[in-house]
Amino acid sequence: MSRTPAIDPDCCIGCEVCTQVCPEVFSMQDSHNGHAHEKAVVHNPTGAPEAKIESAMDNCPSACIYWV
């Protein structure tokens, strides 16, 4: 069974590292909570190999990307 990446929106600082490492899976989206900055979202969970998604996870400074 394959794993699906997810992002904790409360933890995301909007640094865009995940979108730079793995744009096939992650993108930025308006947080819709009244704050001015964007948050990362998973837009295509199967868009890249798990190893590339793991690289985005490993490089996330707030460690907010996880597997479900």
CHARMM internal coordinates of N, CA and C (Angstrom, degrees):
IC EDIT
DIST 1 N 1 CA 1.4462
DIST 1 CA 1 C 1.5297
ANGL 1 N 1 CA 1 C 109.24
DIST 1 C 2 N 1.3034
ANGL 1 CA 1 C 2 N 116.20
DIHE 1 N 1 CA 1 C 2 N 129.58
DIST 2 N 2 CA 1.4612
ANGL 1 C 2 N 2 CA 119.17
DIHE 1 CA 1 C 2 N 2 CA -178.95
DIST 2 CA 2 C 1.5265
ANGL 2 N 2 CA 2 C 110.70
DIHE 1 C 2 N 2 CA 2 C -81.05
DIST 2 C 3 N 1.3071
ANGL 2 CA 2 C 3 N 114.03
DIHE 2 N 2 CA 2 C 3 N 156.64
DIST 3 N 3 CA 1.4589
ANGL 2 C 3 N 3 CA 120.49
DIHE 2 CA 2 C 3 N 3 CA 179.87
DIST 3 CA 3 C 1.5269
ANGL 3 N 3 CA 3 C 109.22
DIHE 2 C 3 N 3 CA 3 C -96.97
DIST 3 C 4 N 1.3313
ANGL 3 CA 3 C 4 N 115.92
DIHE 3 N 3 CA 3 C 4 N 156.52
DIST 4 N 4 CA 1.4526
ANGL 3 C 4 N 4 CA 122.17
DIHE 3 CA 3 C 4 N 4 CA 179.55
DIST 4 CA 4 C 1.5268
ANGL 4 N 4 CA 4 C 108.87
DIHE 3 C 4 N 4 CA 4 C -118.36
DIST 4 C 5 N 1.3420
ANGL 4 CA 4 C 5 N 118.06
DIHE 4 N 4 CA 4 C 5 N 129.01
DIST 5 N 5 CA 1.4649
ANGL 4 C 5 N 5 CA 119.02
DIHE 4 CA 4 C 5 N 5 CA 177.88
DIST 5 CA 5 C 1.5277
ANGL 5 N 5 CA 5 C 110.79
DIHE 4 C 5 N 5 CA 5 C -75.29
DIST 5 C 6 N 1.3175
ANGL 5 CA 5 C 6 N 115.33
DIHE 5 N 5 CA 5 C 6 N 147.66
DIST 6 N 6 CA 1.4587
ANGL 5 C 6 N 6 CA 121.88
DIHE 5 CA 5 C 6 N 6 CA 176.62
DIST 6 CA 6 C 1.5238
ANGL 6 N 6 CA 6 C 108.17
DIHE 5 C 6 N 6 CA 6 C -140.70
DIST 6 C 7 N 1.3260
ANGL 6 CA 6 C 7 N 115.89
DIHE 6 N 6 CA 6 C 7 N 160.22
DIST 7 N 7 CA 1.4664
ANGL 6 C 7 N 7 CA 121.73
DIHE 6 CA 6 C 7 N 7 CA -179.83
DIST 7 CA 7 C 1.5232
ANGL 7 N 7 CA 7 C 108.90
DIHE 6 C 7 N 7 CA 7 C -126.82
DIST 7 C 8 N 1.3262
ANGL 7 CA 7 C 8 N 116.14
DIHE 7 N 7 CA 7 C 8 N 133.93
DIST 8 N 8 CA 1.4610
ANGL 7 C 8 N 8 CA 121.57
DIHE 7 CA 7 C 8 N 8 CA 173.88
DIST 8 CA 8 C 1.5282
ANGL 8 N 8 CA 8 C 107.17
DIHE 7 C 8 N 8 CA 8 C -81.20
DIST 8 C 9 N 1.3311
ANGL 8 CA 8 C 9 N 119.20
DIHE 8 N 8 CA 8 C 9 N 106.62
DIST 9 N 9 CA 1.4589
ANGL 8 C 9 N 9 CA 120.72
DIHE 8 CA 8 C 9 N 9 CA -175.58
DIST 9 CA 9 C 1.5307
ANGL 9 N 9 CA 9 C 113.92
DIHE 8 C 9 N 9 CA 9 C -65.40
DIST 9 C 10 N 1.3302
ANGL 9 CA 9 C 10 N 116.74
DIHE 9 N 9 CA 9 C 10 N -25.26
DIST 10 N 10 CA 1.4635
ANGL 9 C 10 N 10 CA 119.87
DIHE 9 CA 9 C 10 N 10 CA 178.32
DIST 10 CA 10 C 1.5197
ANGL 10 N 10 CA 10 C 111.81
DIHE 9 C 10 N 10 CA 10 C -72.83
DIST 10 C 11 N 1.3183
ANGL 10 CA 10 C 11 N 116.49
DIHE 10 N 10 CA 10 C 11 N -22.19
DIST 11 N 11 CA 1.4578
ANGL 10 C 11 N 11 CA 122.33
DIHE 10 CA 10 C 11 N 11 CA -177.39
DIST 11 CA 11 C 1.5364
ANGL 11 N 11 CA 11 C 112.19
DIHE 10 C 11 N 11 CA 11 C -95.35
DIST 11 C 12 N 1.3348
ANGL 11 CA 11 C 12 N 117.11
DIHE 11 N 11 CA 11 C 12 N -26.39
DIST 12 N 12 CA 1.4618
ANGL 11 C 12 N 12 CA 121.77
DIHE 11 CA 11 C 12 N 12 CA -176.04
DIST 12 CA 12 C 1.5288
ANGL 12 N 12 CA 12 C 110.89
DIHE 11 C 12 N 12 CA 12 C -63.61
DIST 12 C 13 N 1.3418
ANGL 12 CA 12 C 13 N 115.75
DIHE 12 N 12 CA 12 C 13 N 131.59
DIST 13 N 13 CA 1.4677
ANGL 12 C 13 N 13 CA 120.77
DIHE 12 CA 12 C 13 N 13 CA 179.56
DIST 13 CA 13 C 1.5229
ANGL 13 N 13 CA 13 C 112.26
DIHE 12 C 13 N 13 CA 13 C -102.28
DIST 13 C 14 N 1.3304
ANGL 13 CA 13 C 14 N 117.58
DIHE 13 N 13 CA 13 C 14 N 2.96
DIST 14 N 14 CA 1.4637
ANGL 13 C 14 N 14 CA 121.34
DIHE 13 CA 13 C 14 N 14 CA 176.94
DIST 14 CA 14 C 1.5087
ANGL 14 N 14 CA 14 C 114.66
DIHE 13 C 14 N 14 CA 14 C 71.95
DIST 14 C 15 N 1.3240
ANGL 14 CA 14 C 15 N 117.62
DIHE 14 N 14 CA 14 C 15 N 29.76
DIST 15 N 15 CA 1.4702
ANGL 14 C 15 N 15 CA 121.17
DIHE 14 CA 14 C 15 N 15 CA -175.80
DIST 15 CA 15 C 1.5334
ANGL 15 N 15 CA 15 C 113.19
DIHE 14 C 15 N 15 CA 15 C -75.97
DIST 15 C 16 N 1.3229
ANGL 15 CA 15 C 16 N 117.86
DIHE 15 N 15 CA 15 C 16 N -18.51
DIST 16 N 16 CA 1.4560
ANGL 15 C 16 N 16 CA 124.75
DIHE 15 CA 15 C 16 N 16 CA 178.55
DIST 16 CA 16 C 1.5303
ANGL 16 N 16 CA 16 C 115.00
DIHE 15 C 16 N 16 CA 16 C 73.90
DIST 16 C 17 N 1.3093
ANGL 16 CA 16 C 17 N 118.60
DIHE 16 N 16 CA 16 C 17 N 9.09
DIST 17 N 17 CA 1.4642
ANGL 16 C 17 N 17 CA 120.79
DIHE 16 CA 16 C 17 N 17 CA 179.15
DIST 17 CA 17 C 1.5269
ANGL 17 N 17 CA 17 C 110.53
DIHE 16 C 17 N 17 CA 17 C -59.98
DIST 17 C 18 N 1.3233
ANGL 17 CA 17 C 18 N 117.94
DIHE 17 N 17 CA 17 C 18 N -44.86
DIST 18 N 18 CA 1.4679
ANGL 17 C 18 N 18 CA 120.20
DIHE 17 CA 17 C 18 N 18 CA -178.54
DIST 18 CA 18 C 1.5232
ANGL 18 N 18 CA 18 C 111.55
DIHE 17 C 18 N 18 CA 18 C -62.23
DIST 18 C 19 N 1.3334
ANGL 18 CA 18 C 19 N 116.94
DIHE 18 N 18 CA 18 C 19 N -36.92
DIST 19 N 19 CA 1.4677
ANGL 18 C 19 N 19 CA 119.74
DIHE 18 CA 18 C 19 N 19 CA 179.78
DIST 19 CA 19 C 1.5234
ANGL 19 N 19 CA 19 C 111.62
DIHE 18 C 19 N 19 CA 19 C -71.70
DIST 19 C 20 N 1.3185
ANGL 19 CA 19 C 20 N 116.94
DIHE 19 N 19 CA 19 C 20 N -26.83
DIST 20 N 20 CA 1.4560
ANGL 19 C 20 N 20 CA 120.53
DIHE 19 CA 19 C 20 N 20 CA 177.10
DIST 20 CA 20 C 1.5283
ANGL 20 N 20 CA 20 C 111.18
DIHE 19 C 20 N 20 CA 20 C -77.91
DIST 20 C 21 N 1.3256
ANGL 20 CA 20 C 21 N 117.08
DIHE 20 N 20 CA 20 C 21 N -38.22
DIST 21 N 21 CA 1.4639
ANGL 20 C 21 N 21 CA 122.01
DIHE 20 CA 20 C 21 N 21 CA -179.17
DIST 21 CA 21 C 1.5250
ANGL 21 N 21 CA 21 C 111.15
DIHE 20 C 21 N 21 CA 21 C -76.76
DIST 21 C 22 N 1.3234
ANGL 21 CA 21 C 22 N 117.37
DIHE 21 N 21 CA 21 C 22 N -39.89
DIST 22 N 22 CA 1.4666
ANGL 21 C 22 N 22 CA 121.64
DIHE 21 CA 21 C 22 N 22 CA -172.36
DIST 22 CA 22 C 1.5404
ANGL 22 N 22 CA 22 C 111.34
DIHE 21 C 22 N 22 CA 22 C -142.78
DIST 22 C 23 N 1.3297
ANGL 22 CA 22 C 23 N 117.33
DIHE 22 N 22 CA 22 C 23 N 68.74
DIST 23 N 23 CA 1.4761
ANGL 22 C 23 N 23 CA 120.06
DIHE 22 CA 22 C 23 N 23 CA -177.87
DIST 23 CA 23 C 1.5248
ANGL 23 N 23 CA 23 C 113.82
DIHE 22 C 23 N 23 CA 23 C -66.61
DIST 23 C 24 N 1.3260
ANGL 23 CA 23 C 24 N 116.85
DIHE 23 N 23 CA 23 C 24 N -15.47
DIST 24 N 24 CA 1.4603
ANGL 23 C 24 N 24 CA 120.24
DIHE 23 CA 23 C 24 N 24 CA 178.05
DIST 24 CA 24 C 1.5305
ANGL 24 N 24 CA 24 C 111.95
DIHE 23 C 24 N 24 CA 24 C -68.14
DIST 24 C 25 N 1.3249
ANGL 24 CA 24 C 25 N 116.13
DIHE 24 N 24 CA 24 C 25 N -22.35
DIST 25 N 25 CA 1.4657
ANGL 24 C 25 N 25 CA 121.64
DIHE 24 CA 24 C 25 N 25 CA -175.29
DIST 25 CA 25 C 1.5236
ANGL 25 N 25 CA 25 C 112.23
DIHE 24 C 25 N 25 CA 25 C -113.71
DIST 25 C 26 N 1.3382
ANGL 25 CA 25 C 26 N 117.41
DIHE 25 N 25 CA 25 C 26 N -39.96
DIST 26 N 26 CA 1.4597
ANGL 25 C 26 N 26 CA 121.74
DIHE 25 CA 25 C 26 N 26 CA -172.82
DIST 26 CA 26 C 1.5260
ANGL 26 N 26 CA 26 C 111.96
DIHE 25 C 26 N 26 CA 26 C -110.20
DIST 26 C 27 N 1.3352
ANGL 26 CA 26 C 27 N 115.51
DIHE 26 N 26 CA 26 C 27 N 146.45
DIST 27 N 27 CA 1.4564
ANGL 26 C 27 N 27 CA 121.47
DIHE 26 CA 26 C 27 N 27 CA 174.19
DIST 27 CA 27 C 1.5256
ANGL 27 N 27 CA 27 C 108.33
DIHE 26 C 27 N 27 CA 27 C -146.04
DIST 27 C 28 N 1.3085
ANGL 27 CA 27 C 28 N 115.72
DIHE 27 N 27 CA 27 C 28 N 171.08
DIST 28 N 28 CA 1.4601
ANGL 27 C 28 N 28 CA 120.94
DIHE 27 CA 27 C 28 N 28 CA 179.48
DIST 28 CA 28 C 1.5240
ANGL 28 N 28 CA 28 C 108.95
DIHE 27 C 28 N 28 CA 28 C -101.26
DIST 28 C 29 N 1.3342
ANGL 28 CA 28 C 29 N 115.22
DIHE 28 N 28 CA 28 C 29 N 145.09
DIST 29 N 29 CA 1.4504
ANGL 28 C 29 N 29 CA 121.02
DIHE 28 CA 28 C 29 N 29 CA -179.17
DIST 29 CA 29 C 1.5206
ANGL 29 N 29 CA 29 C 108.82
DIHE 28 C 29 N 29 CA 29 C -144.78
DIST 29 C 30 N 1.3347
ANGL 29 CA 29 C 30 N 116.19
DIHE 29 N 29 CA 29 C 30 N 146.52
DIST 30 N 30 CA 1.4526
ANGL 29 C 30 N 30 CA 120.82
DIHE 29 CA 29 C 30 N 30 CA 176.47
DIST 30 CA 30 C 1.5217
ANGL 30 N 30 CA 30 C 109.27
DIHE 29 C 30 N 30 CA 30 C -54.88
DIST 30 C 31 N 1.3157
ANGL 30 CA 30 C 31 N 116.95
DIHE 30 N 30 CA 30 C 31 N 135.51
DIST 31 N 31 CA 1.4674
ANGL 30 C 31 N 31 CA 121.10
DIHE 30 CA 30 C 31 N 31 CA -175.21
DIST 31 CA 31 C 1.5216
ANGL 31 N 31 CA 31 C 113.22
DIHE 30 C 31 N 31 CA 31 C -71.04
DIST 31 C 32 N 1.3132
ANGL 31 CA 31 C 32 N 119.20
DIHE 31 N 31 CA 31 C 32 N -17.79
DIST 32 N 32 CA 1.4706
ANGL 31 C 32 N 32 CA 123.98
DIHE 31 CA 31 C 32 N 32 CA 178.04
DIST 32 CA 32 C 1.5256
ANGL 32 N 32 CA 32 C 113.33
DIHE 31 C 32 N 32 CA 32 C 56.00
DIST 32 C 33 N 1.3108
ANGL 32 CA 32 C 33 N 116.53
DIHE 32 N 32 CA 32 C 33 N 26.92
DIST 33 N 33 CA 1.4677
ANGL 32 C 33 N 33 CA 117.79
DIHE 32 CA 32 C 33 N 33 CA 179.04
DIST 33 CA 33 C 1.5242
ANGL 33 N 33 CA 33 C 111.98
DIHE 32 C 33 N 33 CA 33 C -123.39
DIST 33 C 34 N 1.3201
ANGL 33 CA 33 C 34 N 116.16
DIHE 33 N 33 CA 33 C 34 N 18.94
DIST 34 N 34 CA 1.4500
ANGL 33 C 34 N 34 CA 119.78
DIHE 33 CA 33 C 34 N 34 CA 178.06
DIST 34 CA 34 C 1.5129
ANGL 34 N 34 CA 34 C 114.61
DIHE 33 C 34 N 34 CA 34 C 91.35
DIST 34 C 35 N 1.3299
ANGL 34 CA 34 C 35 N 117.78
DIHE 34 N 34 CA 34 C 35 N -8.70
DIST 35 N 35 CA 1.4578
ANGL 34 C 35 N 35 CA 120.85
DIHE 34 CA 34 C 35 N 35 CA 177.46
DIST 35 CA 35 C 1.5193
ANGL 35 N 35 CA 35 C 109.42
DIHE 34 C 35 N 35 CA 35 C -89.75
DIST 35 C 36 N 1.3074
ANGL 35 CA 35 C 36 N 116.47
DIHE 35 N 35 CA 35 C 36 N 154.06
DIST 36 N 36 CA 1.4604
ANGL 35 C 36 N 36 CA 121.17
DIHE 35 CA 35 C 36 N 36 CA -173.70
DIST 36 CA 36 C 1.5217
ANGL 36 N 36 CA 36 C 114.39
DIHE 35 C 36 N 36 CA 36 C -78.64
DIST 36 C 37 N 1.3165
ANGL 36 CA 36 C 37 N 119.20
DIHE 36 N 36 CA 36 C 37 N -22.37
DIST 37 N 37 CA 1.4661
ANGL 36 C 37 N 37 CA 119.59
DIHE 36 CA 36 C 37 N 37 CA -173.59
DIST 37 CA 37 C 1.5273
ANGL 37 N 37 CA 37 C 112.66
DIHE 36 C 37 N 37 CA 37 C -92.56
DIST 37 C 38 N 1.3011
ANGL 37 CA 37 C 38 N 114.45
DIHE 37 N 37 CA 37 C 38 N 161.12
DIST 38 N 38 CA 1.4556
ANGL 37 C 38 N 38 CA 121.94
DIHE 37 CA 37 C 38 N 38 CA 179.63
DIST 38 CA 38 C 1.5258
ANGL 38 N 38 CA 38 C 110.73
DIHE 37 C 38 N 38 CA 38 C -89.53
DIST 38 C 39 N 1.3162
ANGL 38 CA 38 C 39 N 114.86
DIHE 38 N 38 CA 38 C 39 N 161.87
DIST 39 N 39 CA 1.4620
ANGL 38 C 39 N 39 CA 122.26
DIHE 38 CA 38 C 39 N 39 CA 176.28
DIST 39 CA 39 C 1.5228
ANGL 39 N 39 CA 39 C 108.00
DIHE 38 C 39 N 39 CA 39 C -123.40
DIST 39 C 40 N 1.3107
ANGL 39 CA 39 C 40 N 116.73
DIHE 39 N 39 CA 39 C 40 N 155.45
DIST 40 N 40 CA 1.4568
ANGL 39 C 40 N 40 CA 121.40
DIHE 39 CA 39 C 40 N 40 CA 176.88
DIST 40 CA 40 C 1.5226
ANGL 40 N 40 CA 40 C 110.04
DIHE 39 C 40 N 40 CA 40 C -77.51
DIST 40 C 41 N 1.3301
ANGL 40 CA 40 C 41 N 115.05
DIHE 40 N 40 CA 40 C 41 N 146.39
DIST 41 N 41 CA 1.4575
ANGL 40 C 41 N 41 CA 121.85
DIHE 40 CA 40 C 41 N 41 CA 175.32
DIST 41 CA 41 C 1.5220
ANGL 41 N 41 CA 41 C 108.56
DIHE 40 C 41 N 41 CA 41 C -135.94
DIST 41 C 42 N 1.3165
ANGL 41 CA 41 C 42 N 115.84
DIHE 41 N 41 CA 41 C 42 N 158.89
DIST 42 N 42 CA 1.4625
ANGL 41 C 42 N 42 CA 121.54
DIHE 41 CA 41 C 42 N 42 CA 173.78
DIST 42 CA 42 C 1.5188
ANGL 42 N 42 CA 42 C 106.32
DIHE 41 C 42 N 42 CA 42 C -91.55
DIST 42 C 43 N 1.3255
ANGL 42 CA 42 C 43 N 117.16
DIHE 42 N 42 CA 42 C 43 N 111.78
DIST 43 N 43 CA 1.4590
ANGL 42 C 43 N 43 CA 119.92
DIHE 42 CA 42 C 43 N 43 CA -178.36
DIST 43 CA 43 C 1.5265
ANGL 43 N 43 CA 43 C 112.48
DIHE 42 C 43 N 43 CA 43 C -100.29
DIST 43 C 44 N 1.3347
ANGL 43 CA 43 C 44 N 118.08
DIHE 43 N 43 CA 43 C 44 N -18.96
DIST 44 N 44 CA 1.4634
ANGL 43 C 44 N 44 CA 121.99
DIHE 43 CA 43 C 44 N 44 CA 179.57
DIST 44 CA 44 C 1.5323
ANGL 44 N 44 CA 44 C 107.97
DIHE 43 C 44 N 44 CA 44 C -150.59
DIST 44 C 45 N 1.3246
ANGL 44 CA 44 C 45 N 117.96
DIHE 44 N 44 CA 44 C 45 N 84.89
DIST 45 N 45 CA 1.4686
ANGL 44 C 45 N 45 CA 121.02
DIHE 44 CA 44 C 45 N 45 CA -172.45
DIST 45 CA 45 C 1.5242
ANGL 45 N 45 CA 45 C 115.44
DIHE 44 C 45 N 45 CA 45 C -61.30
DIST 45 C 46 N 1.3152
ANGL 45 CA 45 C 46 N 118.17
DIHE 45 N 45 CA 45 C 46 N -20.37
DIST 46 N 46 CA 1.4688
ANGL 45 C 46 N 46 CA 120.77
DIHE 45 CA 45 C 46 N 46 CA -179.98
DIST 46 CA 46 C 1.5262
ANGL 46 N 46 CA 46 C 111.63
DIHE 45 C 46 N 46 CA 46 C -110.01
DIST 46 C 47 N 1.3198
ANGL 46 CA 46 C 47 N 117.11
DIHE 46 N 46 CA 46 C 47 N 19.93
DIST 47 N 47 CA 1.4533
ANGL 46 C 47 N 47 CA 121.31
DIHE 46 CA 46 C 47 N 47 CA -174.46
DIST 47 CA 47 C 1.5159
ANGL 47 N 47 CA 47 C 116.44
DIHE 46 C 47 N 47 CA 47 C -79.12
DIST 47 C 48 N 1.3142
ANGL 47 CA 47 C 48 N 117.90
DIHE 47 N 47 CA 47 C 48 N -7.40
DIST 48 N 48 CA 1.4705
ANGL 47 C 48 N 48 CA 121.05
DIHE 47 CA 47 C 48 N 48 CA -178.33
DIST 48 CA 48 C 1.5256
ANGL 48 N 48 CA 48 C 108.74
DIHE 47 C 48 N 48 CA 48 C -150.52
DIST 48 C 49 N 1.3325
ANGL 48 CA 48 C 49 N 116.55
DIHE 48 N 48 CA 48 C 49 N 159.88
DIST 49 N 49 CA 1.4721
ANGL 48 C 49 N 49 CA 119.89
DIHE 48 CA 48 C 49 N 49 CA 175.94
DIST 49 CA 49 C 1.5353
ANGL 49 N 49 CA 49 C 111.02
DIHE 48 C 49 N 49 CA 49 C -62.85
DIST 49 C 50 N 1.3274
ANGL 49 CA 49 C 50 N 115.72
DIHE 49 N 49 CA 49 C 50 N 152.18
DIST 50 N 50 CA 1.4663
ANGL 49 C 50 N 50 CA 119.85
DIHE 49 CA 49 C 50 N 50 CA -179.74
DIST 50 CA 50 C 1.5200
ANGL 50 N 50 CA 50 C 112.22
DIHE 49 C 50 N 50 CA 50 C -55.79
DIST 50 C 51 N 1.3166
ANGL 50 CA 50 C 51 N 117.72
DIHE 50 N 50 CA 50 C 51 N -34.11
DIST 51 N 51 CA 1.4691
ANGL 50 C 51 N 51 CA 120.34
DIHE 50 CA 50 C 51 N 51 CA -179.38
DIST 51 CA 51 C 1.5254
ANGL 51 N 51 CA 51 C 111.27
DIHE 50 C 51 N 51 CA 51 C -62.74
DIST 51 C 52 N 1.3159
ANGL 51 CA 51 C 52 N 117.31
DIHE 51 N 51 CA 51 C 52 N -38.20
DIST 52 N 52 CA 1.4699
ANGL 51 C 52 N 52 CA 120.34
DIHE 51 CA 51 C 52 N 52 CA 179.41
DIST 52 CA 52 C 1.5262
ANGL 52 N 52 CA 52 C 110.42
DIHE 51 C 52 N 52 CA 52 C -71.71
DIST 52 C 53 N 1.3226
ANGL 52 CA 52 C 53 N 117.19
DIHE 52 N 52 CA 52 C 53 N -38.00
DIST 53 N 53 CA 1.4617
ANGL 52 C 53 N 53 CA 120.98
DIHE 52 CA 52 C 53 N 53 CA 176.15
DIST 53 CA 53 C 1.5297
ANGL 53 N 53 CA 53 C 109.63
DIHE 52 C 53 N 53 CA 53 C -64.86
DIST 53 C 54 N 1.3269
ANGL 53 CA 53 C 54 N 116.74
DIHE 53 N 53 CA 53 C 54 N -40.80
DIST 54 N 54 CA 1.4752
ANGL 53 C 54 N 54 CA 121.54
DIHE 53 CA 53 C 54 N 54 CA 176.70
DIST 54 CA 54 C 1.5296
ANGL 54 N 54 CA 54 C 110.81
DIHE 53 C 54 N 54 CA 54 C -59.55
DIST 54 C 55 N 1.3180
ANGL 54 CA 54 C 55 N 117.11
DIHE 54 N 54 CA 54 C 55 N -37.33
DIST 55 N 55 CA 1.4634
ANGL 54 C 55 N 55 CA 120.70
DIHE 54 CA 54 C 55 N 55 CA 178.11
DIST 55 CA 55 C 1.5256
ANGL 55 N 55 CA 55 C 110.29
DIHE 54 C 55 N 55 CA 55 C -62.86
DIST 55 C 56 N 1.3167
ANGL 55 CA 55 C 56 N 116.90
DIHE 55 N 55 CA 55 C 56 N -41.68
DIST 56 N 56 CA 1.4663
ANGL 55 C 56 N 56 CA 119.90
DIHE 55 CA 55 C 56 N 56 CA 176.32
DIST 56 CA 56 C 1.5171
ANGL 56 N 56 CA 56 C 110.47
DIHE 55 C 56 N 56 CA 56 C -63.08
DIST 56 C 57 N 1.3327
ANGL 56 CA 56 C 57 N 116.54
DIHE 56 N 56 CA 56 C 57 N -41.61
DIST 57 N 57 CA 1.4689
ANGL 56 C 57 N 57 CA 120.91
DIHE 56 CA 56 C 57 N 57 CA 177.78
DIST 57 CA 57 C 1.5257
ANGL 57 N 57 CA 57 C 111.13
DIHE 56 C 57 N 57 CA 57 C -60.90
DIST 57 C 58 N 1.3184
ANGL 57 CA 57 C 58 N 115.66
DIHE 57 N 57 CA 57 C 58 N -45.90
DIST 58 N 58 CA 1.4650
ANGL 57 C 58 N 58 CA 121.04
DIHE 57 CA 57 C 58 N 58 CA -177.42
DIST 58 CA 58 C 1.5305
ANGL 58 N 58 CA 58 C 112.34
DIHE 57 C 58 N 58 CA 58 C -65.09
DIST 58 C 59 N 1.3307
ANGL 58 CA 58 C 59 N 116.96
DIHE 58 N 58 CA 58 C 59 N -29.49
DIST 59 N 59 CA 1.4616
ANGL 58 C 59 N 59 CA 120.94
DIHE 58 CA 58 C 59 N 59 CA -177.65
DIST 59 CA 59 C 1.5240
ANGL 59 N 59 CA 59 C 113.81
DIHE 58 C 59 N 59 CA 59 C -93.17
DIST 59 C 60 N 1.3119
ANGL 59 CA 59 C 60 N 117.80
DIHE 59 N 59 CA 59 C 60 N -5.61
DIST 60 N 60 CA 1.4704
ANGL 59 C 60 N 60 CA 121.49
DIHE 59 CA 59 C 60 N 60 CA 179.88
DIST 60 CA 60 C 1.5329
ANGL 60 N 60 CA 60 C 109.28
DIHE 59 C 60 N 60 CA 60 C -69.34
DIST 60 C 61 N 1.3417
ANGL 60 CA 60 C 61 N 117.88
DIHE 60 N 60 CA 60 C 61 N 118.17
DIST 61 N 61 CA 1.4710
ANGL 60 C 61 N 61 CA 119.04
DIHE 60 CA 60 C 61 N 61 CA -177.03
DIST 61 CA 61 C 1.5213
ANGL 61 N 61 CA 61 C 113.85
DIHE 60 C 61 N 61 CA 61 C -68.68
DIST 61 C 62 N 1.3268
ANGL 61 CA 61 C 62 N 117.95
DIHE 61 N 61 CA 61 C 62 N -21.46
DIST 62 N 62 CA 1.4658
ANGL 61 C 62 N 62 CA 118.82
DIHE 61 CA 61 C 62 N 62 CA 179.22
DIST 62 CA 62 C 1.5317
ANGL 62 N 62 CA 62 C 113.06
DIHE 61 C 62 N 62 CA 62 C -102.75
DIST 62 C 63 N 1.3382
ANGL 62 CA 62 C 63 N 116.23
DIHE 62 N 62 CA 62 C 63 N 2.35
DIST 63 N 63 CA 1.4681
ANGL 62 C 63 N 63 CA 122.24
DIHE 62 CA 62 C 63 N 63 CA 177.03
DIST 63 CA 63 C 1.5292
ANGL 63 N 63 CA 63 C 112.12
DIHE 62 C 63 N 63 CA 63 C 51.45
DIST 63 C 64 N 1.3353
ANGL 63 CA 63 C 64 N 116.58
DIHE 63 N 63 CA 63 C 64 N 46.13
DIST 64 N 64 CA 1.4533
ANGL 63 C 64 N 64 CA 119.96
DIHE 63 CA 63 C 64 N 64 CA -176.30
DIST 64 CA 64 C 1.5204
ANGL 64 N 64 CA 64 C 114.22
DIHE 63 C 64 N 64 CA 64 C -101.04
DIST 64 C 65 N 1.3440
ANGL 64 CA 64 C 65 N 118.02
DIHE 64 N 64 CA 64 C 65 N 2.14
DIST 65 N 65 CA 1.4582
ANGL 64 C 65 N 65 CA 121.70
DIHE 64 CA 64 C 65 N 65 CA 178.94
DIST 65 CA 65 C 1.5301
ANGL 65 N 65 CA 65 C 108.06
DIHE 64 C 65 N 65 CA 65 C -100.97
DIST 65 C 66 N 1.3224
ANGL 65 CA 65 C 66 N 115.64
DIHE 65 N 65 CA 65 C 66 N 133.60
DIST 66 N 66 CA 1.4572
ANGL 65 C 66 N 66 CA 120.16
DIHE 65 CA 65 C 66 N 66 CA -176.52
DIST 66 CA 66 C 1.5287
ANGL 66 N 66 CA 66 C 109.57
DIHE 65 C 66 N 66 CA 66 C -146.18
DIST 66 C 67 N 1.3184
ANGL 66 CA 66 C 67 N 116.48
DIHE 66 N 66 CA 66 C 67 N 168.47
DIST 67 N 67 CA 1.4709
ANGL 66 C 67 N 67 CA 122.40
DIHE 66 CA 66 C 67 N 67 CA 177.77
DIST 67 CA 67 C 1.5286
ANGL 67 N 67 CA 67 C 110.06
DIHE 66 C 67 N 67 CA 67 C -96.35
DIST 67 C 68 N 1.3353
ANGL 67 CA 67 C 68 N 115.53
DIHE 67 N 67 CA 67 C 68 N 143.08
DIST 68 N 68 CA 1.4681
ANGL 67 C 68 N 68 CA 121.22
DIHE 67 CA 67 C 68 N 68 CA 171.96
DIST 68 CA 68 C 1.5040
ANGL 68 N 68 CA 68 C 109.03
DIHE 67 C 68 N 68 CA 68 C -122.83
END
COOR INIT
IC SEED 1 N 1 CA 1 C
IC BUILD
